[in-house]
């Protein structure tokens, strides 16, 4: 992935967290992971956000196999 795009999206997440407080102050973030491109990218970006902001929360990925 292009590092500039990754940085820009991570900055957008940071802005929205400041505006809405969705991640700040949380101890755990649960991500529903289907295995598709969208959910894998969401997981990747949240990990990047945590790394870049020294976030003090764990990220848990959950996948349920319906088969």
C-alpha positions in Angstrom: 0.0 0.0 0.0 1.2 3.5 -0.8 2.5 5.0 2.5 1.1 8.4 1.7 -2.5 7.0 1.3 -2.0 5.0 4.5 -0.9 8.2 6.4 -3.8 10.2 5.0 -6.5 7.7 6.0 -4.9 7.3 9.4 -5.1 11.1 9.8 -8.8 11.0 8.9 -9.4 8.3 11.5 -7.5 10.5 14.0 -9.8 13.5 13.1 -12.9 11.5 13.4 -11.8 10.1 16.8 -11.3 13.7 18.0 -14.7 14.7 16.7 -16.7 11.7 17.8 -14.6 10.0 20.5 -15.1 6.5 19.1 -11.7 5.2 20.0 -10.3 7.5 22.7 -10.5 6.1 26.2 -11.3 2.6 25.0 -9.5 -0.5 26.4 -10.5 -2.9 23.6 -11.7 -2.4 20.0 -13.5 -5.4 18.4 -13.3 -5.7 14.6 -15.7 -8.1 12.8 -13.4 -9.7 10.2 -15.1 -11.4 7.2 -11.8 -12.0 5.4 -12.8 -9.7 2.6 -10.7 -6.7 1.5 -12.9 -4.1 3.4 -12.6 -5.7 6.8 -8.9 -6.6 6.4 -8.2 -3.0 5.5 -10.2 -1.7 8.5 -8.1 -4.0 10.8 -4.9 -2.8 9.1 -5.8 0.9 9.5 -6.8 0.5 13.1 -3.5 -1.1 13.8 -1.7 1.7 12.1 -3.8 4.3 14.0 -2.9 2.6 17.3 0.8 2.5 16.3 1.0 6.1 15.2 -0.9 7.5 18.2 0.6 5.2 20.8 -2.9 4.1 21.4 -3.4 2.3 24.7 -6.0 -0.2 23.5 -6.1 -3.7 22.2 -7.6 -4.7 18.9 -9.4 -8.0 18.7 -10.4 -9.5 15.3 -13.4 -11.8 15.4 -14.5 -14.1 12.5 -17.4 -16.4 12.7 -17.5 -19.4 10.3 -21.2 -20.0 9.6 -20.4 -23.3 7.8 
